[in-house]
Amino acid sequence: MPRLTKHLSAALRPHNDEGAIATIVAIVLAGGVLMGILALSVDVGQLYAERRQLQNGADAASLAVAQDCAAGKPCDAGTSASSVAGQYANSNSNDNVSQVTNVCGRGRSTLAACAPPSASIYDCPALPASPTSFVQVRTATLTSGGSTLLPPTFARLLLGNSAYPGKTVTACAQAAWGPPKSVRSTLPVTISLCEWQRYTTSGTNYAPPPPYSSYPSSYERALYLHNTTGATSCPAGPSGFDLPGGFGWLNSSNCIANVDANSWVNDNTGVSINTDCKGVIAGLVGTVIYIPIYDDTNNLNGANGSYHIQQFAAFYLTGYNLPAAQPNSVRSIASGTAYCKGSDKCLYGWFTTGTVPDDGGIGTGPSLGANIVQLVG
């Protein structure tokens, strides 16, 4: 029995496998299996990394072009849009180089129409349903040396694969824009559709959006609460009522009102600024606020009133006169003008275009200057 134990223990010693392992490694190397594994892990990994960079670039580029289109900026697929797309595509590439092969879309006359996607799983998704406004950007491989092929690292070492030139990797993204479904209004006021139409010529005349090297002061207007001075042609009611003409206050919490488009919202009756906004409004001067625009009112008899919100507008606030605010008056930062004084209550500024920061989704109906921009494919 002692002899049997000795033979078994000797047979289990690790060094007795060294010859077998060396033989297996030699077979693997001779058969190209190891090279195949290297090609699979390294070269395929490079392809995935390249596609991720191109996809990030396509996503960023489509969002940037869509934001320009939504803001009314130059949006020409042949020049400005391609330039913007190229900047964002390149900045998302590790070597700061990539190629934008196509920019197309719907919603601006300067955007070329997009061709339907192919059946390839690597192609763009289906085009957004009409009438959604969108931009589509396609990106593809471009090396710092000018090649459109991503060169392999190990794949050429495989038997019969020495002539493999590399591969062009592609990516595609779509970004849509449109009026928001909802807005988290940082100043709980609502402005009548009549006022918005009057000051924007029914949406055809917006001030350029910020930032400003010089203020577009010619666009500046005063929105009077309840038409106390008779300075607007919009319908109005007696002092103390939140009736069409100028603007009215909404119920709020911490000077914020969450408002859905195409909905009824309750007013905060009376002409004084909301208590929770008194110390907040001064900090909003010099910013774009997103304001609900109402097209109808209900039961506005001094109590329990409501507004029907059609959509939202972007308004650059330059100053105000609200006697109960802290401070109660701020002259226009653009012109130095105090448009109303004493007990009159008004906001100063201009209607412009802007992208709503809250992602409540794209709604329906007309855009009144405020838009949501989001990836849709």
Secondary structure, DSSP 8 states (H G I E B T S, - for coil): -HHHHHHHHHHT-GGGGHHHHHHHHHHHHHTTHHHHHHIIIIIHHHHHHHHHHHHHHHHHHHHHHHHHHHTT----TTTHHHHHHHHHHHHTSTTS--EEEEEEEESSTTS-------S-TTS------TT-EEEEEEEE---TTS-SSB--SSGGGSTT-TT---B--EEEEEEEEE-BSEEEESS-EEEEHHHHHHHHTTTT-----S--SS--GGG-EEEEBTTTT---SS----TTS--SSBEEEB--BTTBEEEETTEEEEB--SSS--GGGTTTGGGGTTSEEEEEEEEEEE--SSSS-EEEEEEEEEEEEEEEE-TTSSSSEE--TTT----S-TT--EEEEEEE-EE-SS---B--S---SEEEEEE--
